[in-house]
Amino acid sequence: MNPASEITKLRREVLSKVAHWAFEKPLDQKISEKDIKNIVEEIVPDGPPRYRCCIYKERAIAEHRVKIAMGEGPKGQIVTVIPEACNGCSLNKYVVTDACQNCVAHPCRNSCPKKAISVIQNRAFIDNSSCVECGICARSCPYHAIVEITRPCERSCGVGAVTVDENRSVVIDMEKCVSCGMCVSVCPFGAITDTSQMCDVIKNLRKKEQPLVAIIAPAIAGQFGPKVTPGHIKSALLKLGFDDVVEAAYGADIVAEQEAEEIKEHYDHKLMTNSCCPAYASAVKQNLPELADKLSTSLSPMRVAGQVIKDKYQNKVTTVFIGPCIAKKAEAAWGDEIDMVLTFEELVAIFEAAGINPLEHIPAEMEGVSPYGRLFARAGGVTEAVTSHLPEDMALEVIKVQGLKNCLSTLKKAAMKPSDDKFTFVECMACDSGCVGGPGTLVKAAVATRAVERFAGKAAAGSKDKKTNSA
């Protein structure tokens, strides 16, 4: 696993403590303030503070983390802010550097709509009490002597949902947020987190009112260490109490075939993009509604696999998706195929609380899916899967993109310049490197990519020599 940062260690400690509590408490016992207080004091014991000004602030932050891990976050909101944890990033967004030449024209001063710039001792000076961070001065300076310093949470958001208020504390516009989780993974103070259904999963495992089926994302390969195979994870999940474990790659195989058929049927439309990444699909619908019809109509592999399971059990089953993606928690609410979602981090906490070490179990058989379905987990995998179902002589141009901002701009450009003689398929993933780079992963994306390719048994799957571009 990745060497964990202090924020990661704290988050995992909270998840572990809450998972232990969920296994040990009497069934149907409601969360009490005493339970929360006890867990918080275990996480932040008496003594000097480790990270904040005092242990009382550390405990206030830990209390919020515990409640969110218990599923007590804002209703219907996946990504949420812990106000006490936000540092308020006091840095000034625009800074005058030594490159300032004190030029005679002073375009920075003359362009400022708030008159916040003056010249002091032969150098431009920004009065930040008046500055509204519009950036006009930086764009006006012919020497680029004024630089923009972007806060990590704002910089990570590809849809502009993260801003700061007058106190410079982070604010998330839930109308714009697509629950990609990028801000969760980059905040150095751990002030942004995602709500958890971990306690609900544990409760269902303990009560066993109806069968429970786990759907594991192919990105799980390599996440629990180089010696732990997906077969080990499947055995561990069965030991935990799941009645069956199904690969989401099974759904990916179906989706790949469906998307190939869409391309054949709508070849005259000249453009289509994938729908398997929920953060990207939401971003397109919100930011480029005029291109929403270019999204594939296929459900994601998660939902397709969930529907197959629901049909098999005649809807008398509880489905739990386990993957690297925070946005899947939002996507689960789009239909009735998936009941709960866990990240790999949350699964680690559950295994630990249940005393289960996957490596101690005999690996279960993992079969019934193609290498292409498993390769959905890394960048380029969707393309390879879809094109495997297309005729080799079909004129097709593929563009592969990662990162929401890049995805949206690339799709827009592709729509503005349609190819006359080729169909353009734009593969877009919100996370760098694809699902293996998701915010709920445990290892570096490069390591996970190699593990997924080994799991697929096809480290260099071809794409039929069709023209491809990466952005």
Residue pairs with C-beta under 8 A, 6 or more apart in sequence:
1 223
1 224
1 225
1 442
1 443
2 8
2 442
2 443
2 444
4 12
6 51
7 187
7 188
7 189
7 190
10 43
10 65
10 190
11 65
11 190
11 193
11 345
12 345
12 348
12 349
13 43
14 43
14 62
14 65
14 66
14 69
15 69
15 196
15 198
15 345
15 346
15 348
15 349
16 349
16 352
16 353
17 39
17 42
17 43
17 66
18 39
18 66
18 69
18 70
18 196
18 198
18 199
18 349
19 198
19 199
19 202
19 346
19 349
19 350
19 352
19 353
19 354
20 353
21 35
21 39
22 70
22 198
22 199
22 202
22 203
22 353
23 202
23 206
23 353
23 354
25 35
27 203
27 206
27 207
31 67
31 70
31 72
36 63
36 66
36 67
36 70
37 63
39 66
40 59
40 62
40 63
40 66
41 59
43 62
43 66
44 55
44 58
44 59
44 62
46 55
47 55
48 55
49 55
49 57
49 58
50 58
51 58
52 58
52 61
57 84
60 84
61 82
61 84
61 85
64 82
64 84
64 85
65 82
65 190
65 193
67 73
68 80
68 82
68 193
68 194
68 195
68 196
69 196
69 198
69 199
70 196
70 199
71 195
71 196
71 197
71 198
71 199
71 200
73 80
73 195
73 196
74 80
74 195
76 333
77 174
77 195
78 177
78 179
78 194
78 195
78 326
78 327
78 329
78 330
79 172
79 177
79 179
79 181
79 183
79 184
79 192
79 193
79 194
79 326
80 172
80 192
80 193
80 194
80 195
81 169
81 170
81 171
81 172
81 191
81 192
82 190
82 191
82 192
82 193
83 169
83 191
85 189
85 190
85 191
86 169
86 170
86 189
86 191
87 189
87 191
88 167
88 168
88 169
89 151
89 164
89 168
89 170
90 168
91 149
91 151
92 126
92 128
92 131
92 149
93 131
93 133
93 148
93 149
93 150
93 151
94 126
94 131
94 133
94 135
94 137
94 138
94 146
94 147
94 148
94 149
95 126
95 146
95 147
95 149
96 123
96 124
96 125
96 126
96 145
96 146
97 145
97 146
97 147
98 145
99 143
99 144
99 145
100 123
100 124
100 141
100 143
100 145
100 146
101 143
101 145
102 119
102 122
102 123
102 124
103 142
103 143
106 119
106 124
107 140
107 141
107 142
108 117
108 124
108 137
108 138
108 140
108 141
108 145
108 146
109 117
109 118
109 119
109 124
109 137
110 140
111 136
111 137
111 140
112 136
112 137
113 132
113 134
113 136
114 130
114 131
114 132
114 134
115 130
116 126
116 127
116 128
116 130
116 131
116 132
117 124
117 125
117 126
117 127
117 137
118 124
118 125
118 127
119 125
124 137
124 145
124 146
126 137
126 146
135 148
137 146
138 144
138 146
138 147
138 148
151 164
151 170
152 186
152 187
152 188
153 162
153 170
153 183
153 186
153 187
153 191
153 192
154 162
154 163
154 164
155 186
156 162
156 182
156 183
156 185
156 186
157 180
157 182
157 183
157 404
158 180
158 182
158 283
158 403
158 404
158 405
158 406
158 407
158 408
158 430
159 176
159 177
159 178
159 283
159 286
159 287
159 404
159 405
159 408
160 173
160 176
161 172
161 173
161 174
161 175
161 176
161 177
161 178
162 170
162 171
162 172
162 173
162 183
163 170
163 171
163 173
164 170
164 171
165 171
170 183
170 187
170 191
170 192
172 183
172 192
176 286
178 278
178 279
178 280
178 282
178 283
178 286
178 327
178 330
178 404
178 430
179 194
179 278
179 279
179 282
179 326
179 327
179 329
179 330
180 279
180 283
180 326
180 327
180 404
180 430
180 431
180 439
181 194
181 279
181 325
181 326
181 327
181 438
181 439
181 440
182 404
182 430
182 431
182 439
183 192
184 192
184 193
184 194
184 326
184 439
185 439
194 326
194 329
194 343
194 439
195 329
196 346
197 329
197 340
197 341
197 342
198 342
198 346
198 349
198 350
200 340
201 320
201 340
201 342
201 350
202 350
202 353
204 212
204 318
204 320
204 340
205 212
205 240
205 241
205 242
206 241
208 241
210 316
210 317
210 318
211 243
211 244
211 313
211 316
211 317
211 318
212 241
212 242
212 243
212 317
212 318
212 319
212 320
213 242
213 243
213 244
213 245
213 246
213 309
213 313
213 317
213 318
213 319
213 320
214 237
214 242
214 244
214 245
214 246
214 320
214 321
214 322
215 245
215 246
215 247
215 248
215 251
215 302
215 305
215 306
215 309
215 319
215 320
215 321
215 322
215 338
216 230
216 233
216 234
216 237
216 245
216 246
216 247
216 248
216 322
216 323
217 248
217 302
217 321
217 322
217 323
217 324
217 325
217 377
217 435
218 230
218 247
218 248
218 249
218 252
218 373
218 374
218 375
218 376
218 377
218 435
218 452
218 455
218 456
219 323
219 324
219 377
219 378
219 434
219 435
219 436
219 438
219 441
219 448
219 452
220 230
220 233
220 322
220 323
220 324
220 344
221 229
221 230
221 374
221 377
221 448
221 451
221 452
221 454
221 455
222 443
222 447
222 448
222 450
222 451
222 452
222 454
222 455
223 324
223 344
223 441
223 442
223 443
223 448
223 451
224 232
224 233
224 344
224 348
224 358
224 359
224 442
225 359
226 451
227 359
228 358
228 359
229 363
229 366
229 455
230 247
230 366
230 455
231 363
231 364
231 365
231 366
232 358
232 359
232 361
232 363
233 245
233 358
234 245
234 363
234 364
234 366
235 358
235 361
235 362
235 363
235 364
236 351
236 356
236 357
236 358
236 361
237 245
237 322
238 244
238 245
238 364
239 356
239 361
240 350
240 351
240 354
240 356
242 320
244 309
245 364
246 305
246 308
246 309
247 305
247 366
247 368
247 369
247 373
247 374
248 301
248 302
248 305
248 321
248 323
248 376
249 301
249 369
249 370
249 373
249 374
249 376
250 301
250 305
250 308
250 368
250 369
250 373
251 299
251 300
251 301
251 302
251 303
251 304
251 305
251 306
251 308
251 373
252 276
252 301
252 304
252 369
252 372
252 373
252 374
252 376
252 385
253 369
253 370
253 372
253 373
253 385
254 301
254 304
254 308
255 276
255 296
255 298
255 299
255 300
255 301
255 304
255 376
255 385
256 372
256 373
256 376
256 382
256 385
256 386
256 388
256 389
257 389
258 296
258 298
259 272
259 274
259 296
259 298
259 382
259 386
260 386
260 387
260 388
260 389
260 390
261 389
262 272
262 296
262 297
262 298
263 272
263 386
263 390
263 394
263 396
263 423
263 425
264 390
266 272
267 423
269 294
269 423
270 418
270 419
270 422
270 423
270 424
271 294
271 414
271 415
271 418
271 423
271 424
271 426
272 294
272 295
272 296
272 423
272 424
272 425
272 426
273 284
273 294
273 295
273 296
273 411
273 425
273 426
273 427
273 428
274 280
274 295
274 296
274 382
274 386
274 425
274 426
274 427
274 428
275 281
275 295
275 296
275 297
275 298
275 299
275 300
276 296
276 298
276 300
276 301
276 376
276 382
277 300
277 327
277 428
277 429
277 430
277 435
278 300
278 325
278 327
278 328
278 330
278 331
278 334
279 325
279 327
279 404
279 430
280 404
280 407
280 428
280 429
280 430
281 295
282 327
282 330
283 404
283 407
283 408
283 430
284 291
284 292
284 294
284 295
284 407
284 408
284 411
285 292
285 295
287 408
288 408
288 411
288 412
291 411
291 412
291 415
294 411
294 415
294 426
298 304
299 307
299 335
299 337
300 331
301 373
301 376
302 321
302 323
302 328
302 331
302 332
302 337
302 338
303 331
303 334
303 335
303 337
303 338
304 337
305 337
306 319
306 321
306 335
306 337
306 338
307 335
307 337
309 317
309 319
309 337
310 317
310 319
310 336
310 337
318 339
318 340
319 337
319 338
319 339
319 340
320 338
320 339
320 340
320 341
320 342
321 328
321 332
321 338
321 340
321 341
321 342
322 341
322 342
322 343
322 344
322 347
323 341
323 342
323 343
323 344
323 435
323 438
323 440
324 343
324 344
324 431
324 435
324 436
324 437
324 438
324 439
324 440
324 441
325 343
325 431
325 435
325 438
325 439
325 440
326 343
326 438
326 439
326 440
327 430
328 338
328 341
329 341
331 338
332 338
332 339
332 340
332 341
342 350
343 438
343 439
343 440
344 440
344 441
344 442
345 440
345 442
346 440
348 442
351 357
351 358
370 385
371 456
371 457
371 458
371 461
372 381
372 384
372 385
372 388
372 456
372 458
372 461
373 385
374 381
374 452
374 455
374 456
375 381
375 384
375 385
375 452
375 453
375 456
375 458
375 461
376 382
376 385
376 435
377 434
377 435
377 436
377 448
377 452
378 433
378 434
378 435
378 436
378 448
378 449
378 452
378 453
379 400
379 402
379 427
379 429
379 432
379 433
379 434
379 449
380 400
380 427
380 434
380 463
380 468
380 470
381 434
381 452
381 461
382 427
383 398
383 400
383 425
383 427
383 463
383 468
384 461
384 462
384 463
386 425
387 396
387 398
387 425
387 463
387 464
387 466
388 464
390 396
390 464
392 464
392 465
394 423
394 466
395 421
395 422
395 423
396 422
396 423
396 424
396 425
396 466
396 467
397 419
397 422
397 423
397 424
397 425
397 466
397 467
397 468
397 469
398 424
398 425
398 426
398 427
398 463
398 466
398 467
398 468
398 469
399 410
399 414
399 424
399 425
399 426
399 427
399 468
399 469
399 470
399 471
400 427
400 468
400 469
400 470
400 471
401 407
401 410
401 426
401 427
401 428
401 429
401 470
401 471
402 428
402 429
402 430
402 431
402 432
402 433
402 434
402 437
403 430
403 431
403 432
404 430
406 471
407 426
407 428
407 429
407 430
410 426
410 428
410 471
411 426
411 428
414 424
414 426
418 424
422 467
429 435
431 437
431 438
431 439
432 445
433 445
433 446
433 448
433 449
434 445
434 449
436 445
436 448
436 449
436 452
437 445
437 448
441 448
443 451
450 459
453 459
453 460
